[in-house]
Amino acid sequence: MNDATGGSDLASVASIFRPGLLDGQVALVTGGGTGIGLGISQLLAELGAHVVMASRKPANLEAARADIESRGGKVSAVQLDVRDPEQVKAAVDGIAQQLGRIDVLVNNAAGNFYAPSATLSPNAWKSVVEIDLYGTFYCSQAVYPIMAAQGGGRIVSTSMTLHYRGWPMMAHATAAKAGVDALTRTLAVEWAPQRIRVNAIAPGPIPTEGVRKAFTPPADSGVPDVFAAADARMAEYAKKGIPLGRWGSPRDIANMVAFLASPAGDWITGSIFVIDGGEWLAKAPS
Ligand code: HXC
């Protein structure tokens, strides 16, 4: 049973996957302590993986770690800024040394905010492109030798749907995510001989705290502010704007990551999976 604002019956959804499906596997989830990343960390841990959550802000990881541990999950946390390739390499090598392998990388860390392209500062542009695109490349490159040496691995990166059309005031994020799509396809082909499957997910509207913050447009911008709407308006948006009639939840995204991380995804690489209840297809051109 789902409600219009994205709540799911997590217990019934979790039972879709066989317990122990990812036993013995190690998964690194960037931005893994909050929002969609947390939902992914929780599900991969529930399925038996040792999850390493990475975040720039260690405080973001503590509550998540305690939560996963309290349910019997294997979890650790590492402080990491995905924009720093040396830091990324050191963290990834440290995880491999400590846990013996890295089977799954989830490139979930992202930064975003609405800002007019005409006045976006070079540093603002750089911050978002570096987190979303460079960070995805640095983390993928860092796990490559480990996955190649162990005979394979799975990388799942995070894209979006907003660059399928023009999306005012999101030049930085849409350009970066288009790059993530291209990178996904290229790495998939380049690393297939090493049995590293590379795919991406493109989440639709999921009202996590980070997304609400990033997607609240300036008041005078003329861009509709669906997240800031009162609950009744959110329900109305779900009814009118999302063909499947409800907002998404982190678990909706985590389910696809678990599928791709499992042997069910064994012949899938270079694909970008839109998970949005049909939203972008139905959106009126802006
Ligand atoms: C204009 C802004 C801005 C804003 C920051 N900047 N916010 N410019 N409008 N709202 C500018 C700053 O002025 C600065 O430029 C530059 O960006 C860097 O800002 P810092 O705060 O110094 O950077 P940093 O601390 O590194 O933070 C990075 C960040 C931040 C991207 C700016 O928002 C962040 O860390 N976000 C992570 C969380 C997040 O955004 N999650 C949402 C992901 S949702 P100057 O020139 O002044 O130095 C998502 C959507 C998925 O990705 C798809 C759903 C449909």
py3Dmol code that shows the C-alpha trace and the ligand (Angstrom):
import py3Dmol

protein = """\
ATOM      1  CA  MET A   1       0.000   0.000   0.000  1.00  0.00           C
ATOM      2  CA  ASN A   2       1.404   3.414  -0.934  1.00  0.00           C
ATOM      3  CA  ASP A   3       0.306   6.895  -0.050  1.00  0.00           C
ATOM      4  CA  ALA A   4       0.359   9.861  -2.398  1.00  0.00           C
ATOM      5  CA  THR A   5       3.447  11.441  -0.827  1.00  0.00           C
ATOM      6  CA  GLY A   6       5.670   8.473  -1.430  1.00  0.00           C
ATOM      7  CA  GLY A   7       5.378   6.300   1.649  1.00  0.00           C
ATOM      8  CA  SER A   8       5.734   2.618   0.886  1.00  0.00           C
ATOM      9  CA  ASP A   9       5.051  -0.455   2.900  1.00  0.00           C
ATOM     10  CA  LEU A  10       8.736  -1.240   3.338  1.00  0.00           C
ATOM     11  CA  ALA A  11       8.269  -4.644   4.927  1.00  0.00           C
ATOM     12  CA  SER A  12       6.333  -6.062   1.997  1.00  0.00           C
ATOM     13  CA  VAL A  13       8.704  -4.508  -0.549  1.00  0.00           C
ATOM     14  CA  ALA A  14      11.797  -5.881   1.236  1.00  0.00           C
ATOM     15  CA  SER A  15      10.469  -9.431   0.996  1.00  0.00           C
ATOM     16  CA  ILE A  16      10.655  -9.291  -2.806  1.00  0.00           C
ATOM     17  CA  PHE A  17      14.345 -10.081  -2.550  1.00  0.00           C
ATOM     18  CA  ARG A  18      15.683 -13.314  -1.117  1.00  0.00           C
ATOM     19  CA  PRO A  19      17.317 -12.838   2.298  1.00  0.00           C
ATOM     20  CA  GLY A  20      21.078 -13.279   2.031  1.00  0.00           C
ATOM     21  CA  LEU A  21      21.043 -12.363  -1.681  1.00  0.00           C
ATOM     22  CA  LEU A  22      24.171 -10.220  -1.268  1.00  0.00           C
ATOM     23  CA  ASP A  23      25.882 -12.183   1.506  1.00  0.00           C
ATOM     24  CA  GLY A  24      29.663 -11.829   1.419  1.00  0.00           C
ATOM     25  CA  GLN A  25      29.582  -8.794  -0.862  1.00  0.00           C
ATOM     26  CA  VAL A  26      30.996  -5.356  -0.141  1.00  0.00           C
ATOM     27  CA  ALA A  27      29.140  -2.284  -1.378  1.00  0.00           C
ATOM     28  CA  LEU A  28      30.357   1.318  -1.319  1.00  0.00           C
ATOM     29  CA  VAL A  29      27.576   3.916  -1.394  1.00  0.00           C
ATOM     30  CA  THR A  30      28.635   7.560  -1.768  1.00  0.00           C
ATOM     31  CA  GLY A  31      26.287   9.984  -0.087  1.00  0.00           C
ATOM     32  CA  GLY A  32      25.065   6.840   1.624  1.00  0.00           C
ATOM     33  CA  GLY A  33      23.914   8.312   4.925  1.00  0.00           C
ATOM     34  CA  THR A  34      20.916  10.393   3.858  1.00  0.00           C
ATOM     35  CA  GLY A  35      17.977  10.432   1.454  1.00  0.00           C
ATOM     36  CA  ILE A  36      18.086   8.052  -1.495  1.00  0.00           C
ATOM     37  CA  GLY A  37      21.608   6.953  -0.542  1.00  0.00           C
ATOM     38  CA  LEU A  38      20.405   5.875   2.870  1.00  0.00           C
ATOM     39  CA  GLY A  39      17.551   3.872   1.341  1.00  0.00           C
ATOM     40  CA  ILE A  40      20.093   2.102  -0.875  1.00  0.00           C
ATOM     41  CA  SER A  41      22.477   1.453   2.038  1.00  0.00           C
ATOM     42  CA  GLN A  42      19.646   0.032   4.144  1.00  0.00           C
ATOM     43  CA  LEU A  43      18.409  -2.377   1.481  1.00  0.00           C
ATOM     44  CA  LEU A  44      21.867  -3.628   0.446  1.00  0.00           C
ATOM     45  CA  ALA A  45      22.674  -4.241   4.138  1.00  0.00           C
ATOM     46  CA  GLU A  46      19.324  -6.004   4.654  1.00  0.00           C
ATOM     47  CA  LEU A  47      20.271  -8.334   1.808  1.00  0.00           C
ATOM     48  CA  GLY A  48      23.564  -9.238   3.476  1.00  0.00           C
ATOM     49  CA  ALA A  49      26.145  -6.920   1.930  1.00  0.00           C
ATOM     50  CA  HIS A  50      28.699  -5.134   4.075  1.00  0.00           C
ATOM     51  CA  VAL A  51      27.844  -1.543   3.228  1.00  0.00           C
ATOM     52  CA  VAL A  52      30.415   1.225   3.428  1.00  0.00           C
ATOM     53  CA  MET A  53      28.662   4.581   3.458  1.00  0.00           C
ATOM     54  CA  ALA A  54      30.689   7.589   2.356  1.00  0.00           C
ATOM     55  CA  SER A  55      29.901  11.223   2.996  1.00  0.00           C
ATOM     56  CA  ARG A  56      31.647  14.559   3.214  1.00  0.00           C
ATOM     57  CA  LYS A  57      29.924  15.122   6.519  1.00  0.00           C
ATOM     58  CA  PRO A  58      30.625  12.336   9.044  1.00  0.00           C
ATOM     59  CA  ALA A  59      27.717  13.562  11.165  1.00  0.00           C
ATOM     60  CA  ASN A  60      25.407  12.463   8.320  1.00  0.00           C
ATOM     61  CA  LEU A  61      26.628   8.897   8.709  1.00  0.00           C
ATOM     62  CA  GLU A  62      26.328   8.276  12.433  1.00  0.00           C
ATOM     63  CA  ALA A  63      22.552   7.947  12.693  1.00  0.00           C
ATOM     64  CA  ALA A  64      22.470   5.807   9.547  1.00  0.00           C
ATOM     65  CA  ARG A  65      25.186   3.517  10.837  1.00  0.00           C
ATOM     66  CA  ALA A  66      23.410   3.052  14.175  1.00  0.00           C
ATOM     67  CA  ASP A  67      20.127   2.340  12.381  1.00  0.00           C
ATOM     68  CA  ILE A  68      21.583  -0.313  10.070  1.00  0.00           C
ATOM     69  CA  GLU A  69      23.588  -1.912  12.888  1.00  0.00           C
ATOM     70  CA  SER A  70      20.530  -2.080  15.135  1.00  0.00           C
ATOM     71  CA  ARG A  71      18.849  -4.245  12.475  1.00  0.00           C
ATOM     72  CA  GLY A  72      21.829  -6.593  12.322  1.00  0.00           C
ATOM     73  CA  GLY A  73      23.377  -5.112   9.177  1.00  0.00           C
ATOM     74  CA  LYS A  74      27.100  -4.975   8.490  1.00  0.00           C
ATOM     75  CA  VAL A  75      28.038  -1.354   7.942  1.00  0.00           C
ATOM     76  CA  SER A  76      30.918   1.063   8.191  1.00  0.00           C
ATOM     77  CA  ALA A  77      31.387   4.709   7.392  1.00  0.00           C
ATOM     78  CA  VAL A  78      34.089   6.703   5.687  1.00  0.00           C
ATOM     79  CA  GLN A  79      34.513  10.446   5.303  1.00  0.00           C
ATOM     80  CA  LEU A  80      35.007  11.303   1.660  1.00  0.00           C
ATOM     81  CA  ASP A  81      34.756  14.246  -0.724  1.00  0.00           C
ATOM     82  CA  VAL A  82      34.218  12.640  -4.134  1.00  0.00           C
ATOM     83  CA  ARG A  83      35.681  15.755  -5.821  1.00  0.00           C
ATOM     84  CA  ASP A  84      39.161  14.888  -4.566  1.00  0.00           C
ATOM     85  CA  PRO A  85      40.630  12.043  -6.650  1.00  0.00           C
ATOM     86  CA  GLU A  86      43.482  11.353  -4.220  1.00  0.00           C
ATOM     87  CA  GLN A  87      41.100  11.162  -1.281  1.00  0.00           C
ATOM     88  CA  VAL A  88      38.846   8.849  -3.286  1.00  0.00           C
ATOM     89  CA  LYS A  89      41.706   6.521  -4.219  1.00  0.00           C
ATOM     90  CA  ALA A  90      42.982   6.372  -0.626  1.00  0.00           C
ATOM     91  CA  ALA A  91      39.499   5.617   0.743  1.00  0.00           C
ATOM     92  CA  VAL A  92      38.738   2.949  -1.860  1.00  0.00           C
ATOM     93  CA  ASP A  93      42.114   1.247  -1.377  1.00  0.00           C
ATOM     94  CA  GLY A  94      41.573   1.360   2.393  1.00  0.00           C
ATOM     95  CA  ILE A  95      38.173  -0.342   2.072  1.00  0.00           C
ATOM     96  CA  ALA A  96      39.588  -3.049  -0.205  1.00  0.00           C
ATOM     97  CA  GLN A  97      42.453  -3.643   2.179  1.00  0.00           C
ATOM     98  CA  GLN A  98      40.187  -3.866   5.204  1.00  0.00           C
ATOM     99  CA  LEU A  99      37.293  -5.835   3.727  1.00  0.00           C
ATOM    100  CA  GLY A 100      39.126  -7.740   0.994  1.00  0.00           C
ATOM    101  CA  ARG A 101      37.002  -6.675  -1.985  1.00  0.00           C
ATOM    102  CA  ILE A 102      34.521  -4.162  -3.422  1.00  0.00           C
ATOM    103  CA  ASP A 103      31.666  -5.746  -5.391  1.00  0.00           C
ATOM    104  CA  VAL A 104      29.272  -2.853  -5.789  1.00  0.00           C
ATOM    105  CA  LEU A 105      29.863   0.895  -6.157  1.00  0.00           C
ATOM    106  CA  VAL A 106      26.840   3.165  -5.967  1.00  0.00           C
ATOM    107  CA  ASN A 107      27.712   6.674  -7.173  1.00  0.00           C
ATOM    108  CA  ASN A 108      24.954   8.468  -5.323  1.00  0.00           C
ATOM    109  CA  ALA A 109      26.632  11.639  -4.000  1.00  0.00           C
ATOM    110  CA  ALA A 110      25.158  14.704  -5.694  1.00  0.00           C
ATOM    111  CA  GLY A 111      24.905  18.439  -5.286  1.00  0.00           C
ATOM    112  CA  ASN A 112      22.269  20.660  -6.767  1.00  0.00           C
ATOM    113  CA  PHE A 113      20.435  23.970  -6.500  1.00  0.00           C
ATOM    114  CA  TYR A 114      18.406  26.228  -8.745  1.00  0.00           C
ATOM    115  CA  ALA A 115      20.412  29.146 -10.111  1.00  0.00           C
ATOM    116  CA  PRO A 116      20.084  31.292 -13.258  1.00  0.00           C
ATOM    117  CA  SER A 117      22.716  30.400 -15.879  1.00  0.00           C
ATOM    118  CA  ALA A 118      23.392  34.080 -16.647  1.00  0.00           C
ATOM    119  CA  THR A 119      24.799  34.691 -13.173  1.00  0.00           C
ATOM    120  CA  LEU A 120      25.950  31.237 -12.032  1.00  0.00           C
ATOM    121  CA  SER A 121      29.465  31.751 -10.647  1.00  0.00           C
ATOM    122  CA  PRO A 122      32.342  29.655 -12.001  1.00  0.00           C
ATOM    123  CA  ASN A 123      32.721  28.100  -8.557  1.00  0.00           C
ATOM    124  CA  ALA A 124      29.024  27.240  -8.324  1.00  0.00           C
ATOM    125  CA  TRP A 125      29.154  25.571 -11.767  1.00  0.00           C
ATOM    126  CA  LYS A 126      32.329  23.747 -10.790  1.00  0.00           C
ATOM    127  CA  SER A 127      30.968  22.554  -7.424  1.00  0.00           C
ATOM    128  CA  VAL A 128      28.004  20.742  -8.929  1.00  0.00           C
ATOM    129  CA  VAL A 129      29.788  19.375 -12.011  1.00  0.00           C
ATOM    130  CA  GLU A 130      32.651  18.161  -9.829  1.00  0.00           C
ATOM    131  CA  ILE A 131      30.403  16.342  -7.362  1.00  0.00           C
ATOM    132  CA  ASP A 132      28.008  14.829  -9.906  1.00  0.00           C
ATOM    133  CA  LEU A 133      30.257  14.039 -12.883  1.00  0.00           C
ATOM    134  CA  TYR A 134      33.891  14.159 -11.769  1.00  0.00           C
ATOM    135  CA  GLY A 135      33.042  12.364  -8.519  1.00  0.00           C
ATOM    136  CA  THR A 136      31.316   9.579 -10.442  1.00  0.00           C
ATOM    137  CA  PHE A 137      34.385   9.177 -12.648  1.00  0.00           C
ATOM    138  CA  TYR A 138      36.918   9.331  -9.800  1.00  0.00           C
ATOM    139  CA  CYS A 139      35.069   6.697  -7.742  1.00  0.00           C
ATOM    140  CA  SER A 140      34.537   4.421 -10.762  1.00  0.00           C
ATOM    141  CA  GLN A 141      38.191   4.704 -11.740  1.00  0.00           C
ATOM    142  CA  ALA A 142      39.304   3.977  -8.172  1.00  0.00           C
ATOM    143  CA  VAL A 143      37.282   0.736  -7.889  1.00  0.00           C
ATOM    144  CA  TYR A 144      38.286  -0.461 -11.367  1.00  0.00           C
ATOM    145  CA  PRO A 145      41.568  -2.217 -10.453  1.00  0.00           C
ATOM    146  CA  ILE A 146      39.933  -3.886  -7.445  1.00  0.00           C
ATOM    147  CA  MET A 147      36.925  -5.124  -9.403  1.00  0.00           C
ATOM    148  CA  ALA A 148      39.069  -6.185 -12.353  1.00  0.00           C
ATOM    149  CA  ALA A 149      41.447  -8.151 -10.095  1.00  0.00           C
ATOM    150  CA  GLN A 150      38.586  -9.958  -8.331  1.00  0.00           C
ATOM    151  CA  GLY A 151      36.920 -10.936 -11.612  1.00  0.00           C
ATOM    152  CA  GLY A 152      34.124  -8.389 -11.843  1.00  0.00           C
ATOM    153  CA  GLY A 153      31.874  -5.887 -10.102  1.00  0.00           C
ATOM    154  CA  ARG A 154      28.857  -3.638 -10.527  1.00  0.00           C
ATOM    155  CA  ILE A 155      28.737   0.135 -10.711  1.00  0.00           C
ATOM    156  CA  VAL A 156      25.433   1.962 -10.435  1.00  0.00           C
ATOM    157  CA  SER A 157      25.589   5.718 -10.993  1.00  0.00           C
ATOM    158  CA  THR A 158      22.907   8.315 -10.385  1.00  0.00           C
ATOM    159  CA  SER A 159      21.500  10.283 -13.273  1.00  0.00           C
ATOM    160  CA  MET A 160      18.234  12.232 -13.503  1.00  0.00           C
ATOM    161  CA  THR A 161      15.529  12.967 -16.086  1.00  0.00           C
ATOM    162  CA  LEU A 162      15.698  16.760 -16.134  1.00  0.00           C
ATOM    163  CA  HIS A 163      18.220  16.893 -19.002  1.00  0.00           C
ATOM    164  CA  TYR A 164      15.866  15.020 -21.333  1.00  0.00           C
ATOM    165  CA  ARG A 165      14.333  18.464 -21.910  1.00  0.00           C
ATOM    166  CA  GLY A 166      15.545  21.955 -21.218  1.00  0.00           C
ATOM    167  CA  TRP A 167      15.281  22.640 -17.472  1.00  0.00           C
ATOM    168  CA  PRO A 168      15.688  26.335 -16.620  1.00  0.00           C
ATOM    169  CA  MET A 169      18.179  27.189 -13.855  1.00  0.00           C
ATOM    170  CA  MET A 170      19.720  23.735 -13.781  1.00  0.00           C
ATOM    171  CA  ALA A 171      22.496  24.138 -16.395  1.00  0.00           C
ATOM    172  CA  HIS A 172      25.163  22.789 -14.041  1.00  0.00           C
ATOM    173  CA  ALA A 173      23.241  19.704 -12.891  1.00  0.00           C
ATOM    174  CA  THR A 174      21.693  18.821 -16.245  1.00  0.00           C
ATOM    175  CA  ALA A 175      25.067  19.097 -18.011  1.00  0.00           C
ATOM    176  CA  ALA A 176      26.708  16.968 -15.321  1.00  0.00           C
ATOM    177  CA  LYS A 177      24.024  14.277 -15.436  1.00  0.00           C
ATOM    178  CA  ALA A 178      24.158  14.133 -19.249  1.00  0.00           C
ATOM    179  CA  GLY A 179      27.848  13.466 -18.696  1.00  0.00           C
ATOM    180  CA  VAL A 180      27.008  10.691 -16.234  1.00  0.00           C
ATOM    181  CA  ASP A 181      24.826   9.057 -18.917  1.00  0.00           C
ATOM    182  CA  ALA A 182      27.659   9.214 -21.465  1.00  0.00           C
ATOM    183  CA  LEU A 183      30.175   7.940 -18.933  1.00  0.00           C
ATOM    184  CA  THR A 184      27.893   5.039 -18.024  1.00  0.00           C
ATOM    185  CA  ARG A 185      27.653   3.871 -21.635  1.00  0.00           C
ATOM    186  CA  THR A 186      31.366   4.272 -22.302  1.00  0.00           C
ATOM    187  CA  LEU A 187      32.584   2.536 -19.147  1.00  0.00           C
ATOM    188  CA  ALA A 188      30.065  -0.267 -19.714  1.00  0.00           C
ATOM    189  CA  VAL A 189      31.625  -1.109 -23.059  1.00  0.00           C
ATOM    190  CA  GLU A 190      35.210  -0.439 -22.024  1.00  0.00           C
ATOM    191  CA  TRP A 191      35.053  -2.527 -18.842  1.00  0.00           C
ATOM    192  CA  ALA A 192      32.810  -5.361 -20.013  1.00  0.00           C
ATOM    193  CA  PRO A 193      35.823  -7.634 -20.663  1.00  0.00           C
ATOM    194  CA  GLN A 194      36.623  -7.319 -16.941  1.00  0.00           C
ATOM    195  CA  ARG A 195      33.019  -8.275 -16.139  1.00  0.00           C
ATOM    196  CA  ILE A 196      32.317  -4.911 -14.575  1.00  0.00           C
ATOM    197  CA  ARG A 197      28.704  -3.995 -15.286  1.00  0.00           C
ATOM    198  CA  VAL A 198      28.066  -0.251 -15.368  1.00  0.00           C
ATOM    199  CA  ASN A 199      24.515   1.100 -15.246  1.00  0.00           C
ATOM    200  CA  ALA A 200      22.699   4.188 -14.034  1.00  0.00           C
ATOM    201  CA  ILE A 201      19.422   5.022 -12.405  1.00  0.00           C
ATOM    202  CA  ALA A 202      17.435   8.185 -13.093  1.00  0.00           C
ATOM    203  CA  PRO A 203      15.188   8.888 -10.107  1.00  0.00           C
ATOM    204  CA  GLY A 204      12.031  10.933 -10.415  1.00  0.00           C
ATOM    205  CA  PRO A 205      10.511  13.109  -7.708  1.00  0.00           C
ATOM    206  CA  ILE A 206      11.369  11.796  -4.271  1.00  0.00           C
ATOM    207  CA  PRO A 207      10.802  14.338  -1.544  1.00  0.00           C
ATOM    208  CA  THR A 208      13.892  13.764   0.604  1.00  0.00           C
ATOM    209  CA  GLU A 209      15.225  16.682   2.597  1.00  0.00           C
ATOM    210  CA  GLY A 210      18.198  17.192   0.211  1.00  0.00           C
ATOM    211  CA  VAL A 211      15.999  17.174  -2.866  1.00  0.00           C
ATOM    212  CA  ARG A 212      13.512  19.578  -1.307  1.00  0.00           C
ATOM    213  CA  LYS A 213      16.385  21.949  -0.554  1.00  0.00           C
ATOM    214  CA  ALA A 214      17.950  21.657  -3.993  1.00  0.00           C
ATOM    215  CA  PHE A 215      14.664  21.904  -5.865  1.00  0.00           C
ATOM    216  CA  THR A 216      13.125  24.873  -4.174  1.00  0.00           C
ATOM    217  CA  PRO A 217      13.353  27.553  -6.865  1.00  0.00           C
ATOM    218  CA  PRO A 218      13.790  31.232  -6.005  1.00  0.00           C
ATOM    219  CA  ALA A 219      10.397  32.835  -5.332  1.00  0.00           C
ATOM    220  CA  ASP A 220      10.501  35.191  -8.361  1.00  0.00           C
ATOM    221  CA  SER A 221      11.754  32.590 -10.870  1.00  0.00           C
ATOM    222  CA  GLY A 222       8.435  31.439 -12.314  1.00  0.00           C
ATOM    223  CA  VAL A 223       9.527  27.808 -11.853  1.00  0.00           C
ATOM    224  CA  PRO A 224       6.805  25.795 -10.111  1.00  0.00           C
ATOM    225  CA  ASP A 225       7.772  24.864  -6.554  1.00  0.00           C
ATOM    226  CA  VAL A 226       6.159  21.472  -6.129  1.00  0.00           C
ATOM    227  CA  PHE A 227       8.188  20.481  -3.073  1.00  0.00           C
ATOM    228  CA  ALA A 228       7.386  23.539  -1.003  1.00  0.00           C
ATOM    229  CA  ALA A 229       3.688  22.957  -1.525  1.00  0.00           C
ATOM    230  CA  ALA A 230       1.561  21.963   1.388  1.00  0.00           C
ATOM    231  CA  ASP A 231       0.790  18.246   1.678  1.00  0.00           C
ATOM    232  CA  ALA A 232      -2.557  18.651  -0.041  1.00  0.00           C
ATOM    233  CA  ARG A 233      -0.861  20.239  -3.058  1.00  0.00           C
ATOM    234  CA  MET A 234       1.750  17.509  -3.106  1.00  0.00           C
ATOM    235  CA  ALA A 235      -0.991  14.937  -3.246  1.00  0.00           C
ATOM    236  CA  GLU A 236      -2.618  16.923  -6.043  1.00  0.00           C
ATOM    237  CA  TYR A 237       0.687  17.010  -7.981  1.00  0.00           C
ATOM    238  CA  ALA A 238       1.078  13.265  -7.579  1.00  0.00           C
ATOM    239  CA  LYS A 239      -2.421  12.756  -8.941  1.00  0.00           C
ATOM    240  CA  LYS A 240      -1.974  15.056 -11.932  1.00  0.00           C
ATOM    241  CA  GLY A 241       1.759  14.959 -12.669  1.00  0.00           C
ATOM    242  CA  ILE A 242       2.811  11.391 -11.933  1.00  0.00           C
ATOM    243  CA  PRO A 243       0.998   8.732 -13.976  1.00  0.00           C
ATOM    244  CA  LEU A 244       1.438   6.112 -11.250  1.00  0.00           C
ATOM    245  CA  GLY A 245      -0.200   8.541  -8.842  1.00  0.00           C
ATOM    246  CA  ARG A 246       2.275   8.854  -6.003  1.00  0.00           C
ATOM    247  CA  TRP A 247       5.625  10.366  -5.069  1.00  0.00           C
ATOM    248  CA  GLY A 248       8.634   8.082  -5.019  1.00  0.00           C
ATOM    249  CA  SER A 249      10.489   6.795  -1.986  1.00  0.00           C
ATOM    250  CA  PRO A 250      14.165   5.929  -1.500  1.00  0.00           C
ATOM    251  CA  ARG A 251      13.094   2.272  -1.439  1.00  0.00           C
ATOM    252  CA  ASP A 252      11.741   2.561  -4.983  1.00  0.00           C
ATOM    253  CA  ILE A 253      15.255   3.458  -6.123  1.00  0.00           C
ATOM    254  CA  ALA A 254      16.997   0.981  -3.830  1.00  0.00           C
ATOM    255  CA  ASN A 255      14.983  -1.869  -5.335  1.00  0.00           C
ATOM    256  CA  MET A 256      16.511  -1.227  -8.771  1.00  0.00           C
ATOM    257  CA  VAL A 257      19.998  -0.947  -7.296  1.00  0.00           C
ATOM    258  CA  ALA A 258      19.524  -4.294  -5.519  1.00  0.00           C
ATOM    259  CA  PHE A 259      18.304  -5.863  -8.762  1.00  0.00           C
ATOM    260  CA  LEU A 260      21.312  -4.554 -10.682  1.00  0.00           C
ATOM    261  CA  ALA A 261      23.704  -5.600  -7.911  1.00  0.00           C
ATOM    262  CA  SER A 262      22.291  -9.127  -7.910  1.00  0.00           C
ATOM    263  CA  PRO A 263      22.795 -11.903 -10.464  1.00  0.00           C
ATOM    264  CA  ALA A 264      19.369 -10.933 -11.902  1.00  0.00           C
ATOM    265  CA  GLY A 265      21.206  -8.102 -13.647  1.00  0.00           C
ATOM    266  CA  ASP A 266      23.904 -10.341 -15.034  1.00  0.00           C
ATOM    267  CA  TRP A 267      23.321  -9.397 -18.697  1.00  0.00           C
ATOM    268  CA  ILE A 268      22.588  -5.731 -18.127  1.00  0.00           C
ATOM    269  CA  THR A 269      25.222  -3.091 -18.734  1.00  0.00           C
ATOM    270  CA  GLY A 270      25.249   0.437 -20.140  1.00  0.00           C
ATOM    271  CA  SER A 271      21.574   1.000 -19.331  1.00  0.00           C
ATOM    272  CA  ILE A 272      19.982   4.015 -17.697  1.00  0.00           C
ATOM    273  CA  PHE A 273      16.846   3.132 -15.772  1.00  0.00           C
ATOM    274  CA  VAL A 274      14.225   5.830 -15.265  1.00  0.00           C
ATOM    275  CA  ILE A 275      12.383   5.230 -11.998  1.00  0.00           C
ATOM    276  CA  ASP A 276       9.822   7.983 -11.740  1.00  0.00           C
ATOM    277  CA  GLY A 277       6.292   6.627 -11.875  1.00  0.00           C
ATOM    278  CA  GLY A 278       6.136   7.826 -15.508  1.00  0.00           C
ATOM    279  CA  GLU A 279       6.596  11.484 -14.530  1.00  0.00           C
ATOM    280  CA  TRP A 280       8.948  12.792 -17.202  1.00  0.00           C
ATOM    281  CA  LEU A 281       7.043  11.166 -20.059  1.00  0.00           C
ATOM    282  CA  ALA A 282       3.855  12.837 -18.953  1.00  0.00           C
ATOM    283  CA  LYS A 283       5.274  16.281 -18.183  1.00  0.00           C
ATOM    284  CA  ALA A 284       4.003  19.094 -20.361  1.00  0.00           C
ATOM    285  CA  PRO A 285       6.875  20.814 -22.208  1.00  0.00           C
ATOM    286  CA  SER A 286       8.060  23.860 -20.230  1.00  0.00           C
TER     287      SER A 286
END
"""
ligand_1 = """\
55
HXC
C 23.643 29.995 -6.442
C 25.059 28.759 -5.092
C 23.943 28.205 -4.402
C 22.630 28.618 -4.798
C 25.764 27.402 -3.548
N 26.141 28.230 -4.535
N 24.423 27.356 -3.454
N 24.911 29.637 -6.108
N 22.533 29.513 -5.834
N 21.539 28.159 -4.217
C 27.504 28.553 -4.924
C 28.261 29.229 -3.801
O 27.950 30.598 -3.723
C 29.712 28.992 -4.237
O 30.089 29.832 -5.277
C 29.631 27.607 -4.849
O 28.255 27.377 -5.197
C 30.069 26.531 -3.882
O 29.298 26.648 -2.704
P 29.802 26.052 -1.309
O 28.682 26.113 -0.360
O 31.089 26.681 -0.918
O 30.183 24.585 -1.743
P 30.099 23.262 -1.003
O 30.103 23.425 0.480
O 31.129 22.444 -1.595
O 28.640 22.722 -1.379
C 28.334 22.125 -2.633
C 26.901 22.460 -3.059
C 25.939 22.138 -1.917
C 26.588 21.657 -4.304
C 26.843 23.921 -3.370
O 24.626 22.500 -2.298
C 25.959 20.696 -1.501
O 26.919 20.245 -0.891
N 24.943 19.947 -1.797
C 24.890 18.512 -1.427
C 23.523 18.118 -1.081
C 22.556 18.281 -2.222
O 22.549 19.300 -2.901
N 21.720 17.308 -2.424
C 20.692 17.410 -3.411
C 20.904 16.474 -4.449
S 19.380 16.323 -5.313
P 30.978 31.171 -5.017
O 31.171 31.748 -6.378
O 30.155 32.065 -4.124
O 32.254 30.713 -4.372
C 19.687 15.929 -6.831
C 18.431 15.750 -7.636
C 18.192 14.414 -8.206
O 20.769 15.843 -7.246
C 17.073 14.421 -9.277
C 15.670 14.590 -8.714
C 14.604 14.857 -9.771
"""
view = py3Dmol.view(width=600, height=400)
view.addModel(protein, "pdb")
view.setStyle({"model": 0}, {"cartoon": {"style": "trace"}})
view.addModel(ligand_1, "xyz")
view.setStyle({"model": 1}, {"stick": {}})
view.zoomTo()
view.show()
